[in-house]
Amino acid sequence: DIPMTQSPSSLSASVGDRVTITCRASQTIGTYLNWYQHKPGKGPNLLIYRASSLQSGVPSRFSGSGSGTDFTLTISSLQPEDFATYYCQQSYSAPFTFGPGTKVDIK
Amino acid sequence: QVQLEESGGGLVKPGGSLRLSCAASGFTLRDHYMTWIRQAPGKGLEWISHISYTGTSIYYADSVRGRFTISRDNAKNSVYLEMSSLRADDTAVYYCARDFYGSSLDLWGQGALVTVSS
């Protein structure tokens, strides 16, 4: 298994802030890294796949970068609908483990 | 409308069994690997199993291997998760999801709650 870590575990931010979340894999995974947004009562929503590819329909304020073991999700200007929990997931080798999540709430 | 809908959740006693179903609509199920993921109360997402296009390739997480069985019926546009020897720590919302490029998950259901309690 490939354990994933995320930091921070939670953050408080204001509308318009630039937000950065980091994800680290315990071994190199190339660019097999995905990011999801999860809101209570709903299924998660794919934001970024293969580390930096923006999923269709996802606003361009979301971006991803990184390769190897270290990855970043950036929200360039936080909007009210972005308050949620964000998860990274490696898709390099099964089981395709998720990070523990980063909760973004309102400051 | 492209969607996934889970059903079959509920309350079951420890040691019991339950079968979850995931109905797909609006797309061709046989074109995609399918995955089950769960979220225990207050916890994060846990990937638990996936199945290839025709079911010839299957993988389970260690936490469910030997107790859970994933299957699919492409003619019925459905994926299943048979769960047995259930334990309290299997209590979770169970999601099915569609595999996209590079095993990312681009379509999720709303989830089915499974509660294991006496």
Interface residues (C-beta under 8 A of the other chain):
Chain A: D1 Y32 N34 Y36 H38 G41 K42 G43 P44 N45 L46 Y49 R50 S53 Q55 Y87 Q89 S91 A94 P95 F96 T97 F98 G99 P100 G101
Chain B: L4 T35 I37 G44 L45 E46 W47 I48 H50 Y59 Y60 A61 D62 Y95 A97 F100 Y101 G102 S103 S104 L105 D106 W108 G109 Q110 G111
